[in-house]
Amino acid sequence: MSTRLVRKTIPNLCVLAALVVLYVAGVYFGISVVRDVFEQIDGLTGNLLLVIVAITLGILVERYLLVAASVIVIFALMLPFPGLFPIGDSSPVQIAAVASILLGFSSIANIFRHTRKLEQ
């Protein structure tokens, strides 16, 4: 395995590991908010537009830290000001679910992009 591939995929793997740790901690400690977020994620993964946008972000943007930072900044802005972006009735749980879907799918697509680029 190339050190370049490892260096490029570390941010992606950190995001995926953080999502797994969040899920395990929510289940183990019985945190209801985390369970609610992952139930929303389960329902929203059927939204193909959201999944396609996340995969497109992961494939087209070479530097994944830009994607991760922008999703986190938008998430941080939407929590205290839910009316800032008119996206219907967006609760903090829905905002966290959308941010998690964007981060998860885009990181997987970005890993795929880097492995394909290395093979060529």
Steps between C-alpha positions, in 0.01 A plus 500: 500500500634838404578754769334761279175303505518464877567873542207590272254264668575582865241783521240272339570218741491739797153620400373145458656396832339798673158400366550142621618617844201733524263218415659253743508758780135586436394136516723409795412798717139524382522859379160571348615790280761283329241225446263758350771628265582149377129422454478814283810386310333167437199676352697756300733256324206423271511861381697445181565868435676538834707186444593603145608846618716343773661253260560775245669714764726211593594421142548852364671676789856373530574648841250334730578735787320775306185287481518398866571855620221654293242244615602551862488881467154490340385259773639734769324799342166325467477377859472837675318662205264239354324763287825616337461258211134448405492122468150438623456380854859418588554380854849456646458122468425530127790739448738259677366210292553684171851606606583141596373366168699758307817425695462122487416455133744765382784342698431157350486651150822691564680182609376332182625797295849480647528124452387529138748782441780285645413207273525712185 
